[in-house]
Amino acid sequence: QVQLVESGGGLVQAGGSLRLSCAASGRTLSMYAMGWFRQAPGKERESVAAINWSGSSTYYADSVKGRFTISRDNAKNTVYLQMNSLKPEDTAVYYCALRILGGSYYYRSSVDYNYWGQGTQVTVSS
């Protein structure tokens, strides 16, 4: 089993920044891909960013491109989401996800992931 624990969420004013972290633990992990998703009230969960095992390939939703940066530290089994220039529409619960196979690629769909964190709330006030 794999456990994912997110941290770093909170309340921030529009234009501000937050850095989310997601630490993975449990079974021996290697060559896994990771992603960040978010879900706002009344909306479906959507992909925000994704990264492959080496960090050489990344994906960003159009809505966050140029403002968010996904990165990872494999020595710490941790993935990060740096969020800058936050907007009220970024308000959501943010989830990290891990896929244990096919780490050479990134994955945009929630069905491609095996494990999920509990979520962390991000609220951006106007």
N, C-alpha and C positions, 0 to 999 in steps of 0.2 A: 504494500500500500504506500501511497504517497500523500503527504500532507502539505498543503499550501497555505501560508499565512500572509495576508496582506497587511500593510500598515502605511501610514502617511496621509490618509484622508483627513478632511476637516472642512472648516468654513473659511472662505477667502473672498475678498472683494474682486470684482471684475478687473481684469488686467493683472491680477496677481499670479503667483506660481505655487505649485505643489509638486512634491516628488513622492510617488508611490513606490513601495517596495513589495516584493513577493518572494518569500523564502520557501524553498522546497526542502522537504526532509522525508525520511522513510527508507524505502528500498534503495539499493545502489542505483544511482542515476547517471546516465551518460547518453550523449547523442539525442537529447530531447529538444523539441521545439516548444516555444512558449508564446502566449498571446495575452493581450488585455482586451476585455470587453466591458461594456457598460449598459446599464438598464435604467432608464428614467421612468418615473411613475406613469403607468398607462401605455408604455411603449415596449416594443420587443427589444430583447437583448441584441446589441450590435457590436461588431468588431471595431476596435479602436486602433490597435497596432499589433504586430506580430513580428517574431524574430526567429531565425533558425539557430541551430546549435552553436555555430562559430560566431554568429553575430554579423556575418558578411551579407546577409539578405534580410531586409526589413520591409514591412508593409505598414502603410498608414491610411486610415480612412480620409477621404477628401476633406471632411469637416475639421480634421485636426492637423492636417499636413502643414508643416512649417511652424507649428506651435508645440507639438508634442514630440518627444524623442524616447524611443525604447532602446534599452541597452541591457546587458547582462554581465554577470561576473560568475563564471562557471566554477571557480574555486570556492565560491560562497554559495553556490546553487541558488542564486538570487537574480531576479529580473527587476528592472526599474522602469518607471514611466515618469519622465520629467515633463511636467505640464506648465507651459508658459502662456502668457496672454489669455488667461482663462476668461470664458464668457459664461453668462448665466445659463445658456443652453448646454454647457458642459456638466451641469448638475445631474448627478446620477449615482447609483451604486456601481463601483468599479470592481470587476472580478479579474483575477488572473487565472490562466488555464495552462495545463501542461499536456503535451503529447509525447508518449514514450518511444514511439518509433518514427522513422522517417525524418530524423532531425536535420537532414541536409536542406530541408525546405522550410518555409513558413506556411502557416495555415490560417485562412480567413474565416472559416466556418466553425461555429460552435460544435458541430457534430464531429469534427475531426479531433477533438480533445478528449483525453481520458480522465483528467482530474481537474477539480475546480477549487478555488479558495472560497472563503465565506463571504467575501465582499467587504469593501470599505466605502463609506459615504463621502462623496465630494459635493459640497454645496458652494455655489458661486453666487454671491449677492450683487445686485446691480447698484 
